[in-house]
Amino acid sequence: MTGWVVALVLATAVLHAGWNAVLRHGADRLWTSALLALGDGAAAALGLLLVPLPSAASLPFIVASFFIHTAYRLLLAAAYRWGELGAVYPSARGSAPLLVTSGAALFAGEHLSPPALAAIAVISLGIIGLAQHGLGGAMPRHTLAVALATGVTIASYSVMDGIGSRLSGNSFSYVFWLEASEALPWPFILLLARGTLRSGRAARGDGWRALLGGAVSMIGYSLVVWAMTLAPLGIVSALRETSVVFAALIGWLFLGERLSWRRVGACGVIAAGIMALALTR
């Protein structure tokens, strides 16, 4: 696999872990999710000025992905109500590489070599291992269930966007239209849930951090989808989900979460999987 594609996707993993930390840190996570989506949508709307329209063939994928992404954001906000970043995040992301690899084989005709499959399996095992040792022990079952449901939405939109972007004629056009549309339902979601667009629980600075985090999220995902047009979906997904390592570090450094030796060992397993994946052809 081309080295610069590996480096690109790993860089987006850092950005992804960053905006998840913003969501986990927010005192009002539904409100923070709304502002993340609005920051994401505003940045994407600016990008629309620079790209052509996506092809008609990709429009059903944009519509389907819009609903999946909205469900993903709602599930993630719910999971972070009960669990810490270093546990919820890898639980949600852990199953995605294998699910994406399976989905890509079924719907995109991508069949990876045995070494690549083995490397993806190693990365997934490391991610799942990282999720097993959260602060205070294992996560409650309801938190784990929501995190795993989030993982299913991650795999679903990853396959959807990988195929849709390849049909669009311009991957950035695909992502910008998708991300700009994602912001639209969130004012209505807040009004339905709260009856107001305001938050009575948000801490000072949560608003601007969420808007900036949304813009960062859009940049990172645009690059990931572009990478999906250059490399197999399963490989891109596995590399992207290494963001759990950065999330564990951010949780330890800035959110006061414990980084045990078991978590460090799981990070080492993930790193070994990345190195193996980068060497596969």
Buried (B, 14 or more C-beta within 10 A) or exposed (E): BEEEBBEBBBEBBBBBBBBBBBBBBBEBBBBBBBBBBBBBBBBBBEBBEEBEEBBEEBBEBBEBBBBBBBBBBBBBBBBBEBBBBBBBBBBBBBBBBBBBBEBBBEEBEBEBEEEBBBBBBBBBBBBBBBBBBBBEEEBEEEBBEBBBBBBBBBBBBBBBBBBBBBBBBBBBBBBBBBBBBBBEBBEEBBEEEBEEEEBEEBEEEBBEBBBBBBBBBBBBBBBBBBBBBBBBBBBBBBBBBBBBBBBBBBBBEEBEBBBBEEBEBBBEBBBBBBEBBBEBE
